[in-house]
Amino acid sequence: MARIVLLLALMGEAAAFAPRAFGSRLVGSKVAGATARQAALMAAVSPMAQNVMEFNEADPEAFTACILGDLHLDPRYMDDVFEGREHFKAIITESQEKGIPTAVCSLGDLGESKAVDHPSELFAGTTRCHELANEFLSGFGVPYEVVGGNHDLEGIDEFDTDQGNLEAFMRIHGKPAPYFSRQIADKTLLVGLGSTVFRDAKYTSHEV
């Protein structure tokens, strides 16, 4: 039975859907766990199935996925996010020491959507924004995945087109495409779909 973790950064809001069966553990700021009915169904197919508050490291299919919601990084105020990263890193280290596969994924909206170091220029979506986000996400100590949110294409003062902005996003984060599919553990596929339109959105310039 394959298990899929689907991460979406669409309509301006990020969401994560993940039934926490088979010893999976997810940590993050936006995680939706299984309902009671889902938990009951999962218990029927695996003796290792758990509720959303439990974690069984003895499960041979266990994994840890660190899911990061909207970071909205502001280079002037990084102390809190650095502190938060240390909490995640402790979980990552614990998992690695026990041989549990570990993944980190950001759900986009990486930078603050206002001027932060140039009075007339939005920070979100700029080269500086994505470089800061890349540096921060690389600091978790494991390869990271990222899907773009609408704000990640908001570098309107630097880029004339969505395509140019998107290419900068992919280049800086070292990603070949604005989406990904990655097996993070046995029977566990991590799938990410990101925003690719902002300026060219037909009916609105915010939600895509």
N, C-alpha and C positions, 0 to 999 in steps of 0.2 A: 504494500500500500504506500504510494508516494505521498509525501507531505509537502505542501507548498506554502511558503511565506510570501505574501504579496504586499509590496510597498508601493503606495501611490502618492504622488505629489501633484494633484490635479485640483482645479477649481480654487486655487489659492490656499487650500488647507491640506496638510499632510495627514495620512492615516496609516495605521498598520493593522492588519488582520492576521492573527496567528493562533490557531488552536494549540494550546500548550500540552500536547500529549507526548508520549514516548520520551519523557525526560527533558524536553526542551525548556530552556530558560530564556526569557526576553527581559531586558532592562532598558528603560528609556522614558522619555517624557510624554510620548503619545503611543500607548500600546493598548489595544483592545483585546481582551482575553476571551476565552470560551464561555458561553452561557452554560447554565446548568444542564440544559437539554444536550448541548454539544458535548459537555463533559461526560454525560451518561452514554452518549453514542460512542465516544472514544473509549470509554471503559469497556465497552462491549467488544472492541476489536483489539485491545492490547492490555495485558496484565500490568503494564508499566504506566498506563494512563493515569493522569493526576488532575487535580483541580488547579486553578490558576495561581494559587498561593504555594504550591509545592514544587519541589525539584528533586529528582532522583538521579544522582550522579552515577549510580551503578548501572543505569540503563545504557546498553551499548550504543544506542542511537542518540544519546544526549548531545546537546549543543548549547552554546550561549550566543545570543544575538543582541548586540547593544544597538538600540534604535534611538537616534537623535532627532528630535522634533525641530521646529523652527529655531535656529540658533540666533539669527539677527545679530551677528557679531558687530560690536562697536569697538574699534581699536583704542578708544579712550577708556573703556570700562571692561577690561578683560579678567579682572581678578576672580569674579564669580564663576566664569566659564572654566578658568583654569582649575579652580577648586572642584567644580563638578566633574571635570575630566579625571581628576585624581580618584574620585569615587568609582568611576567606571574602570579605571586602570587596575584598581585593586581587585575587582571582579574578574577582569580579563586575566590578570596574573594567576589568580586562584584557579581559574578554569584551565589555563595552560599547564600549570603544575600538575593537574590531575589528568592531563591528556585529553581534555574536552575541546572539540573544535569551537573556535570563537570567531565571530564576525562583527564588524562595525559598519553601520549604514546611517548616513545622514539623509533626512527627508527634505532637504532643501531650505529655501529662504535663508540663505547663509549670512547675509549682511543687513545692517540697519538701513531701513528705507528712508533715509534723510541725509542731509549733509553732515559730515563728521569732521573732515579735515580740510575740505574746500568749501567755502561758504555758499557757493552757488551750484554745487554738483552733488547729486545723489550718490551715496556710497554703494548701495546695493547694486549688484550686477557689474561693477567695474573690475578692471584688472586688479587693482589694489585689494578689493573685497575678496576676490577668488584666491588671490595669493595668500591673504591672511587666513582664509578658511582652509586652504590646502595645508598650510603650516600647522594650524590647530588640529585638524583631523589626522594629519600624519603623526601627531604627538601621542596618539593612543597606543602606538607600538605595534599595531597590526595593520595590514592592508585594509583600506576603507572603500566602501561603495558610497556613491552619492547620486541622488536624483534631483534634478533642478525643479524649483518652484517658480511661480510667476515672478517673484522679486529677483531671481537670479538672472533674469534677462532685462533688468531695469536700468542697465547702464546706458541710458539714453543720451547722456552728455558726452560719452566716449565712443559709442558705437551707433552707426546710422541704421543698421538693420538687425533684425532678430538673428539672422544667419551669422553675422559677424560676432554678435554677442555670444551665441551658442558655441561657435568655434573656439572662442576664448575660454569659455567655461570648460569645454572638453579638454583643451590643450593644457590648461593650468592644473586640472585635476588628473591628468593622465588617463583620460577615458576615451575610447574609440567611438563611442556613441552616447546619446542622451538616455540610454536605457541599458539594462544589463540583465544577465541571467547567470547565476553562480551557484554551484553546489557547495554548500558550507558544511554539510555532514551527510552521512549515509541516509538516503531517502529524504533529504532536505534541500530544496531548491529555493534560493533567494532571487526574486524577480523584482526589478525596479523599472518604473515608467515615469519619465520626467516631462515637464513642460517644455515645449519647443516654440511657442508663439506668445508674443506679448504685444509688440507694436502692430502686428498684422492681424490681431484678433478682430474678427468681423464686427462683433457687437459691443465689445467692451475692452478697455485697455488694462483691466485688472485681472478678472477671473478668466482662466483659459481652459 
